Amino acid sequence: MASREIWQWSAVETAAAIKAKTVSAVEVATAHIARLHAANPAINAVVVDLTDSAMAAARAADAAQARGDRLGALHGVPITLKINIDVEGQANSNGVVALKDNIAPGDSAVAANFKKAGAIVLGLTNTPEFSLRAFTDNPLHGLTLNPWDHTITCGGSSGGAGASVVSGIGTIAHGNDIGGSLRGPAFCNGVSTIKSTQGRVPAFNPSAAVERPMMAQLMSTQGALAREVADVRLALEVMAQRDVRDTWQVPAPLVGPPLPGPIKVAVANIPPDMKTDPQVMALIGQAAGYLADAGYAVSEVETPDISAAFNLWCDLISTEIETLQAAQMRQMGSADFVKALDGIVHMATILDGPGYMAALALRARIVRQWLVFLETWPLILTPVSVKPPWAVNADLGGDAAVREIFWNDFRFTSALSVLGLPCAATPVGLVGGHPVGVQIIGQRFREDLCLDAAAAIEARVGVLAHTLWAR
């Protein structure tokens, strides 16, 4: 650790160093602020600079430590938050020009939990309008670029989070996911994340005038992206603290009972209609090999129908948007946003009332099929995308382009959102100099098993951010 600069340390290392008084919170904040100002202009990942308040918080953290106060798990550790959650006194714009003055009256559940743990918020990261694209661009804050290559996307909607943390801006980057918005940016930027079980991490924004539609409540999860799996695990522990404002939160233990070994991993068969990149698929095969080497029992297996799950996700989310949100979104959104939104909606069957009720009922059957499968195969290894990261704003190429991205490339990722299961994503290497990752699915509330498997892969692949920094 001593041979690396402070901003290159992991969250786990940083927290330990501050608690040991090897370094002060002010020294850590100073290093990260310098890194933010050096790296961010080239990528536009952090779009609200909170470094003045971050320095004040760092000084307060050092004073608290000097007094002998109890220190939180992230005491003095710099992080970023995504601009679509409430941070008291800041605008929750969600990337929308019309919402640029939507000042949060209080902290969201996630922001509150990070602050209670002692984290220092460096800034807010970029998202597409309404956080509803797999590409991070909007008229309010502009385009976020991928630090590996400015011609490819940083992903979305947590693209600013992924681009910032792999660049060394903060140790942990908050994000959220309703159809791949954590896992896609992890894939594109070469970092790790977990979409936790629905109900694991509390979510609530005091600025919200109305409640979210039902399936949005059942599919949207709060999470974190980090360069190292251990930091994702630490962030999950912090974020999962109880908040009574979330009516769905379940106080489940973060570590479940040990499973009899060897733990079985199903490597998902790829549907025959999916067009894949052979180099991406070869790296997924290598990841399966790494798990086998680590003692897992790995077999290629036919999983429950991923295409049925995807269609259900697409129909339910599109129906809710069209029924309750689309008129406002189309009024407030840019022409690019509307084109991308239409591409998603046009993939779907927009359901009437009885059809929507029937689809909700069908969800129970599909979820049950996956839960039963996971009783035999506690972990499932799948692609995040079957192709490398896409070109910047590739979803603006029309309905066919959107369908290619979501239905073909990203099917395993978006589909899993409708199931509410935990899904980790972690890098497996580079294709043409661009990051590629895998997804690891687990049983409800067994994020620990997903992260254990991700850590086993990381032990062989290494931390891709170190490769980026060395270029």
C-alpha positions in Angstrom: 0.0 0.0 0.0 2.9 2.4 0.8 4.1 2.2 -2.8 0.7 3.4 -4.1 -0.8 6.9 -3.9 -3.5 7.4 -1.4 -6.2 7.8 -4.0 -5.3 4.3 -5.3 -6.0 2.6 -2.0 -9.2 0.5 -1.6 -12.0 1.5 0.7 -11.0 -1.3 3.1 -7.4 -0.2 3.1 -8.3 3.5 3.5 -10.7 2.9 6.4 -8.1 0.7 8.2 -5.3 3.4 7.7 -7.5 6.2 9.1 -8.5 4.1 12.1 -4.8 3.2 12.7 -3.9 6.9 12.4 -1.4 6.0 9.7 -3.1 8.8 7.7 -5.7 11.5 8.6 -9.1 11.9 7.0 -7.9 15.3 5.8 -4.9 13.8 4.0 -7.1 11.2 2.4 -9.7 13.8 1.3 -6.9 16.1 -0.1 -5.5 13.2 -2.2 -8.9 12.3 -3.6 -9.9 15.9 -4.3 -6.7 16.3 -6.2 -7.4 13.2 -8.2 -11.0 14.3 -8.9 -9.7 17.6 -10.3 -7.0 15.9 -12.3 -9.1 13.0 -13.8 -12.7 14.3 -14.0 -12.3 17.0 -16.7 -11.5 14.4 -19.3 -14.5 12.1 -18.5 -17.2 14.3 -16.9 -18.2 11.6 -14.4 -18.7 13.8 -11.3 -21.1 16.5 -12.3 -21.7 18.2 -8.9 -18.5 19.0 -7.1 -18.9 18.8 -3.3 -15.2 19.0 -2.4 -15.6 22.0 -0.1 -18.1 20.2 2.1 -16.0 17.1 1.8 -13.0 18.9 3.3 -15.2 20.2 6.1 -16.4 16.7 6.7 -12.9 15.3 6.8 -11.8 17.9 9.4 -14.8 16.9 11.5 -13.9 13.3 11.1 -10.4 13.9 12.4 -11.8 15.9 15.3 -14.2 13.1 16.1 -11.4 10.5 16.1 -9.3 12.8 18.3 -12.2 12.9 20.9 -12.4 9.2 20.9 -15.8 9.0 19.3 -17.0 5.7 18.0 -15.9 5.4 14.3 -18.1 4.1 11.5 -17.1 1.4 9.0 -16.3 4.1 6.4 -14.9 6.8 8.7 -13.2 9.4 6.6 -13.4 7.3 3.4 -14.2 9.3 0.2 -17.1 8.1 -2.0 -19.5 9.4 -4.6 -23.3 9.3 -4.9 -25.4 9.1 -8.0 -27.3 12.3 -8.9 -30.7 10.5 -8.8 -30.9 10.1 -5.1 -31.6 12.8 -2.5 -28.6 14.4 -0.8 -29.9 17.1 1.5 -29.5 20.6 0.0 -28.5 19.3 -3.5 -30.7 19.0 -6.6 -31.9 15.5 -7.4 -32.1 16.3 -11.1 -32.0 12.8 -12.4 -30.2 14.2 -15.4 -33.3 16.3 -16.4 -33.1 20.0 -17.2 -36.6 20.6 -15.8 -35.5 19.1 -12.5 -32.3 21.1 -12.0 -33.8 22.9 -9.1 -35.4 19.9 -7.4 -33.6 20.5 -4.1 -33.7 17.5 -1.7 -35.3 18.4 1.7 -33.4 15.6 3.4 -31.1 12.6 2.7 -32.2 9.5 0.9 -31.9 6.2 2.8 -28.7 5.4 1.1 -27.1 8.8 1.6 -28.0 8.7 5.2 -26.5 5.3 5.8 -23.2 6.3 4.1 -23.0 9.4 6.2 -23.8 7.5 9.4 -20.9 5.2 8.5 -18.6 8.2 8.3 -18.1 8.3 4.5 -17.0 11.6 2.9 -19.1 12.5 -0.2 -16.8 14.0 -2.9 -19.5 14.7 -5.4 -22.5 13.5 -7.4 -22.1 11.4 -10.5 -23.8 11.6 -13.9 -26.8 9.6 -15.1 -28.9 9.7 -18.3 -32.3 11.5 -18.2 -34.6 9.8 -15.8 -31.9 7.1 -15.4 -33.6 5.2 -18.2 -30.8 4.5 -20.7 -27.8 2.2 -20.8 -25.8 5.2 -22.0 -24.9 8.2 -19.8 -25.6 11.5 -21.6 -28.1 14.3 -20.9 -28.6 17.9 -21.9 -28.1 19.1 -18.3 -24.6 17.7 -17.6 -23.5 16.3 -20.9 -21.8 13.1 -21.9 -19.7 10.9 -19.5 -16.8 9.2 -21.3 -15.3 5.8 -20.6 -11.7 6.2 -19.1 -10.5 3.2 -21.1 -11.6 4.6 -24.5 -13.7 7.6 -25.2 -15.3 5.9 -28.2 -17.1 3.3 -26.1 -19.8 3.9 -23.6 -19.3 4.0 -19.8 -22.7 2.3 -19.6 -25.8 3.5 -17.8 -27.5 4.5 -16.0 -24.8 4.5 -13.3 -22.2 5.4 -15.9 -20.8 8.3 -14.0 -20.4 6.1 -11.0 -18.5 3.4 -12.9 -16.3 5.9 -14.8 -15.4 7.8 -11.6 -14.4 4.9 -9.4 -12.3 3.1 -12.0 -10.5 6.5 -12.5 -9.6 6.7 -8.7 -12.2 9.3 -7.9 -13.5 8.0 -4.5 -13.1 4.4 -3.3 -16.8 3.5 -3.7 -19.4 4.8 -6.1 -23.1 4.6 -5.3 -25.4 3.5 -8.1 -28.7 1.8 -8.7 -30.2 -0.8 -11.0 -33.7 -1.5 -12.4 -32.6 -3.2 -15.6 -28.8 -3.4 -15.5 -27.8 0.0 -14.3 -25.2 -1.2 -11.9 -24.0 -4.3 -13.8 -23.7 -2.6 -17.2 -21.4 0.2 -16.0 -19.4 -2.4 -14.0 -19.0 -4.4 -17.3 -18.1 -1.3 -19.3 -15.6 0.2 -16.8 -14.0 -2.9 -15.5 -15.2 -2.7 -11.9 -17.3 -4.9 -9.5 -20.8 -4.5 -8.1 -23.8 -6.3 -6.8 -27.4 -5.8 -7.4 -28.7 -7.0 -4.1 -31.8 -8.9 -3.3 -35.0 -6.8 -3.5 -35.5 -5.5 0.0 -31.9 -5.8 1.1 -30.9 -2.1 0.8 -33.4 0.6 1.8 -34.5 3.2 -0.7 -36.4 6.4 -0.1 -36.2 9.9 -1.5 -37.8 12.6 0.6 -38.2 14.8 -2.5 -40.5 12.2 -4.2 -44.0 13.7 -4.7 -45.5 10.3 -5.5 -44.6 6.6 -4.9 -42.9 4.7 -7.6 -45.0 2.2 -9.7 -45.3 -1.3 -8.2 -42.8 -3.1 -10.5 -40.3 -0.3 -10.1 -40.5 -0.9 -6.4 -40.0 -4.6 -6.9 -37.1 -4.2 -9.4 -35.1 -1.1 -8.5 -32.2 -1.7 -6.1 -29.5 0.5 -4.6 -25.9 -0.6 -4.8 -22.3 0.3 -5.2 -19.5 0.0 -7.7 -15.9 -0.5 -6.6 -12.6 -1.5 -8.0 -12.3 -4.4 -5.6 -14.9 -7.0 -4.5 -14.0 -6.5 -0.8 -15.1 -2.8 -1.2 -18.4 -3.9 -2.7 -19.0 -6.1 0.3 -18.1 -3.3 2.7 -20.4 -0.9 0.9 -23.3 -3.4 1.0 -22.9 -3.8 4.7 -23.1 0.0 5.1 -26.0 0.5 2.7 -28.1 -2.3 4.2 -28.6 -0.7 7.6 -32.3 -0.4 8.5 -34.3 2.6 7.4 -38.0 2.5 8.4 -39.0 4.7 5.5 -38.5 1.8 3.1 -41.6 -0.4 3.4 -39.9 -3.3 1.5 -36.7 -3.7 3.5 -36.0 -7.1 5.0 -33.7 -7.3 8.0 -32.0 -10.5 6.8 -28.4 -11.4 7.9 -25.7 -10.4 5.5 -24.0 -13.8 5.8 -26.0 -17.0 5.5 -25.3 -20.5 6.7 -22.4 -22.4 5.0 -23.3 -24.7 2.2 -22.0 -28.3 1.9 -19.1 -28.3 -0.5 -18.2 -28.1 -3.2 -20.7 -25.3 -4.1 -22.2 -26.0 -7.5 -22.1 -23.4 -10.2 -24.2 -23.6 -13.3 -22.7 -21.9 -16.3 -25.7 -20.8 -18.2 -26.2 -22.1 -21.7 -26.6 -19.3 -24.3 -29.9 -19.2 -26.2 -29.3 -20.2 -29.8 -30.7 -16.9 -31.2 -28.1 -14.8 -29.4 -25.2 -13.5 -31.5 -22.1 -13.6 -29.4 -18.5 -12.4 -29.6 -16.1 -15.3 -29.4 -13.5 -13.4 -27.3 -16.1 -12.4 -24.8 -17.4 -15.9 -24.5 -13.9 -17.2 -24.2 -13.3 -15.0 -21.2 -16.5 -16.2 -19.6 -15.2 -19.7 -20.1 -12.0 -18.7 -18.3 -14.0 -17.3 -15.4 -15.7 -20.7 -15.1 -12.3 -22.3 -15.0 -11.1 -19.9 -12.3 -14.1 -21.0 -10.2 -13.4 -24.6 -10.8 -9.8 -24.1 -9.7 -11.0 -22.4 -6.6 -13.0 -25.5 -5.6 -16.4 -24.9 -7.0 -18.2 -27.7 -8.9 -18.8 -26.1 -12.3 -21.0 -27.4 -15.0 -22.7 -26.0 -18.1 -26.4 -26.2 -17.5 -29.7 -25.2 -19.1 -31.2 -22.6 -16.8 -34.8 -21.6 -16.6 -36.0 -19.6 -19.6 -34.0 -16.3 -19.7 -36.0 -15.1 -22.7 -39.3 -15.4 -20.9 -37.9 -13.5 -17.9 -36.7 -10.7 -20.3 -40.0 -10.4 -22.0 -41.8 -10.1 -18.7 -39.3 -7.4 -17.5 -39.7 -5.5 -20.7 -43.5 -5.7 -20.8 -44.0 -4.8 -17.1 -41.6 -1.9 -16.9 -42.8 -0.5 -20.3 -46.4 -0.8 -19.4 -45.9 1.1 -16.1 -43.9 3.8 -17.9 -46.4 4.3 -20.7 -49.4 4.3 -18.2 -48.0 6.5 -15.4 -44.8 8.3 -16.5 -44.3 8.6 -20.3 -46.3 11.8 -20.9 -44.2 13.7 -18.4 -41.0 12.1 -19.5 -41.6 12.9 -23.2 -42.5 16.5 -22.2 -39.4 17.0 -20.1 -36.9 14.8 -22.0 -34.7 15.6 -24.9 -35.3 14.2 -28.4 -32.4 11.7 -27.8 -34.1 10.5 -24.6 -37.4 10.1 -26.3 -35.9 8.1 -29.2 -34.1 5.8 -26.7 -37.2 5.4 -24.6 -39.4 4.6 -27.6 -36.9 1.9 -28.6 -37.4 0.1 -25.3 -41.2 0.6 -25.3 -41.4 -0.7 -28.9 -39.8 -4.0 -27.8 -42.7 -4.5 -25.4 -46.3 -5.5 -25.4 -48.1 -2.7 -23.6 -50.6 -4.4 -21.4 -54.2 -3.5 -20.5 -55.4 -3.8 -16.9 -56.2 -7.6 -17.0 -53.0 -8.2 -19.0 -50.9 -6.4 -16.4 -52.5 -8.4 -13.6 -51.9 -11.6 -15.5 -48.2 -10.6 -16.0 -47.8 -9.9 -12.3 -49.2 -13.4 -11.6 -46.9 -14.9 -14.2 -43.9 -13.3 -12.4 -44.5 -15.6 -9.4 -44.2 -18.7 -11.6 -41.0 -17.5 -13.3 -39.4 -16.5 -10.0 -40.4 -19.9 -8.5 -38.7 -21.7 -11.4 -35.4 -19.8 -10.7 -35.7 -20.3 -7.0 -36.1 -24.0 -7.4 -33.2 -24.2 -9.8 -31.0 -22.3 -7.3 -31.8 -24.9 -4.7 -29.7 -27.4 -6.7 -27.3 -24.9 -8.3 -26.7 -22.1 -5.7 -24.8 -20.0 -8.1 -25.3 -19.3 -11.8 -22.5 -17.8 -14.0 -23.8 -15.8 -17.0 -22.7 -13.0 -19.3 -23.4 -9.4 -18.5 -23.3 -8.8 -22.2 -22.4 -11.3 -24.9 -20.5 -8.6 -26.8 -17.9 -6.0 -25.8 -19.0 -2.5 -24.6 -21.0 -0.6 -27.2 -20.1 2.6 -29.0 -21.1 5.9 -27.4 -24.9 6.5 -27.6 -25.4 3.4 -29.7 -29.0 3.3 -28.6 -29.8 6.3 -30.7 -29.6 4.2 -33.9 -33.3 3.4 -33.8 -35.5 0.6 -32.6 -33.4 -2.1 -34.2 -30.3 -0.9 -32.4 -32.1 -0.8 -29.1 -33.4 -4.3 -29.6 -29.9 -5.5 -30.5 -28.4 -4.0 -27.3 -31.1 -5.2 -24.9 -32.6 -8.4 -26.4 -29.4 -9.8 -27.9 -26.5 -8.5 -25.9 -27.8 -7.6 -22.5 -30.6 -10.2 -22.1 -29.2 -12.0 -19.1 -28.8 -8.8 -17.3 -32.1 -7.0 -17.8 -34.0 -10.2 -17.4 -32.7 -10.8 -13.9 -34.1 -7.5 -12.7 -37.6 -8.8 -12.7 -36.7 -11.7 -10.4 -35.4 -9.7 -7.5 -32.4 -12.1 -7.1 -28.9 -10.9 -6.1 -26.5 -10.6 -9.0 -22.8 -9.7 -8.7 -20.8 -8.5 -11.7 -17.0 -8.6 -11.8 -14.3 -8.1 -14.5 -12.8 -11.1 -16.3 -10.3 -9.3 -18.6 -10.0 -7.1 -21.7 -11.1 -7.6 -25.3 -9.4 -5.2 -27.7 -8.3 -3.2 -24.7 -11.9 -2.8 -23.4 -13.2 -4.4 -20.1 -15.4 -7.4 -20.1 -17.1 -9.0 -17.1 -19.4 -11.8 -15.9 -22.6 -12.0 -13.8 -23.0 -14.3 -10.8 -26.6 -15.0 -9.7 -27.5 -16.3 -6.3 -30.4 -17.4 -4.1 -32.4 -14.6 -2.2 -30.3 -12.9 0.4 -27.1 -14.8 -0.5 -25.1 -11.9 -1.7 -22.3 -13.3 0.4 -22.1 -16.4 -1.9 -22.2 -14.2 -5.1 -19.4 -12.0 -3.7 -17.3 -15.0 -2.6 -17.4 -16.3 -6.2 -16.6 -12.8 -7.6 -13.6 -12.6 -5.2 -12.4 -16.0 -6.5 -12.4 -14.7 -10.0 -10.8 -11.4 -9.0 -8.0 -13.4 -7.3 -7.1 -14.7 -10.8 -7.9 -11.7 -13.0 -6.5 -9.0 -10.7 -7.8 -5.5 -10.3 -8.4 -4.0 -13.8 -8.1 -0.4 -12.6 -4.4 -1.0 -11.9 -4.0 -1.8 -15.6 -5.8 1.4 -16.6 -3.7 3.5 -14.3 -0.5 2.0 -15.7 -1.3 2.9 -19.3 
